[in-house]
């Protein structure tokens, strides 16, 4: 890919302290960009800032809880003060769960999923959009294959991702005339570490990984695919062949796809 495609771009990445966000920052730093790393853990962000600078890019860390609208506004304002513009907003921060609906004891899980996976991207987009319009920029949202089809143990997570998709499908049409593009990314399982932080039926992190990470996509590969899709301003990217086939079959054999989803969770892959 042309190394100049992102040159001198200002790129905001939420959820940049680990997993896919961390890898996006490190890989994008090779393109001579200015990256704004956003997350709650400032210490981890500062470590990634150093890695980005070592690759020749400018980088800053802004501690932000994206579930707080005012903090999102302050993060965008701080970016403008520092760099004067925003070219790309990558809404990557997310939280997941691992619990069957009937086992859930604490329904605050639903609110947490919506706050992080839905409202967070909305807040960031709301305040970034005027600046993105100035440069015909890009909005990139890291959704999930569960945002297109339901998966057992992910009921509230899937609901939050469906909401995310619905909102940005609508926004894409509204802002098309401005030249701002909207790209939706639909990964399958990724060995990002998010699953060990998944909320269990009691509303607390399960504290262990229930997936076989040797059989799923790495954050490195996931980030490479996201960067390519961003460069091309793709409307959407379904990352796995299994996901693409499953979504096609859903229109023809929906019950069969339900069984595949159940089997995938049971096998942890």
RAKAMO-V463713 format. One line per field, one symbol per residue. ss: DSSP state (H for helix, E for strand, - for the rest). phi: phi as a letter, one per 20 degrees, with the letter a starting at -180 (. if undefined). burial: I if it has 9 or more other C-alpha atoms within 8 Angstrom, else O. Layout:
ss = ???
phi = ???
burial = ???
This chain:
ss = ---------EEEEE----HHHHHHHHHHHHH--EEEEEE--HHHHHHHHHHHHH---EEEEEE-----HHHHHHHHHHHHHHH----EEEE-----E---HHH----HHHHHHHHHHHHHHHHHHHHHHHHHHH---EEEEE--HHH-------HHHHHHHHHHHHHHHHHHHHHHHH--EEEEEE---E---HHHH-E-----E-------HHH-E-HHHHHHHHHHHHH----EEE--HHHHHHHHHH---HHHHHHHHHHHHHH--
phi = .gfefdgmfdcecemeealffffgffffffdlddddecaeefffffffgfffffendebcdcfbeffdgfffffffgfffffdnacdbddedgaccbbafgfefdcffgffffffeedfggffffgeeggffffclecdcdeeagffdbfcfmcgffffffffgfffffffgffdgffneecdddcfefcfenfffegeefendgfmbeedeffdcfefffgfgffffffgelffbcefdfffffffffgfdcffffgffffffffemb
burial = OOOOOIIOIIIIIIIIIIIIIIIIIIIIIIIIIIIIIIIOOIOIIIOIIIIIIOOIIIIIIIIIIIOOIOIIIOIIOOIIOOIOIIIIIIIIIOIIIIIIOOOIOOOOIIOIIIIIIIIIIOIIIOIIOOIIIOOIIIIIIIIIIIIOOIIIIIIIIIIIIIIIIOOIOOOIOOIIOOIIIIIIIIIIOIIIIIIIIIIIIOIOIIOOOOOOIOOIIIIOOIIIIIIIIIIOIIOIIIIOOOIIOIIOIIOOOIOIIIOOIIOIIOOOI
